[in-house]
Amino acid sequence: MSPEPADAPDRSKSAYPSFQIVFDGGALGNPGKGYGSYEITSNGDVLCHNREDYGDGVTNNQAEYLTLIHALRWLADHLGDRRGTAKVLVNGDSKLVLFQLLKKWKLKHEGLRPLYTEASGLMREFFKVDLVWHPRARSVARLGH
């Protein structure tokens, strides 16, 4: 058996590119001035680190959903037609958002339903999305708030 040429594809790597999103949102006052930030990485490289401001009258939970939506939208736009091949790991400290999207918790607040629907729709654009809760300290260490 002859060795593969140097330019042969690396078969040890997955055919599916992998990305990680870390997101966190909040409001100064609840409701209050909404904000959020997210970071998107791939293979340890930072592709995007953004902060968003959502204006007044935003709840903490709305800000969390909005931030995840912005991150998913950024990644979908960045990947274009390749988004359907991407595996995405989403980490956040909002149990409410993550557990609702995982269908472990019921969506009781009707005001969150449009955000839930948008986030769910964006997640379906990717090959696979895993949602994993982590402690707030990890979000703060990564995102600075």
Sequence and secondary structure as in RCSB ss.txt:
>XXXX:A:sequence
MSPEPADAPDRSKSAYPSFQIVFDGGALGNPGKGYGSYEITSNGDVLCHNREDYGDGVTNNQAEYLTLIHALRWL
ADHLGDRRGTAKVLVNGDSKLVLFQLLKKWKLKHEGLRPLYTEASGLMREFFKVDLVWHPRARSVARLGH
>XXXX:A:secstr
     TTS  TTS SS EEEEEEEEEEEETTEEEEEEEEEEETTEEEEEEEEEEEEEE HHHHHHHHHHHHHHHH
HHHHGGGGGG EEEEEES HHHHHHHTTSS    GGGHHHHHHHHHHHTTSSEEEEEE  HHHHHHHH  
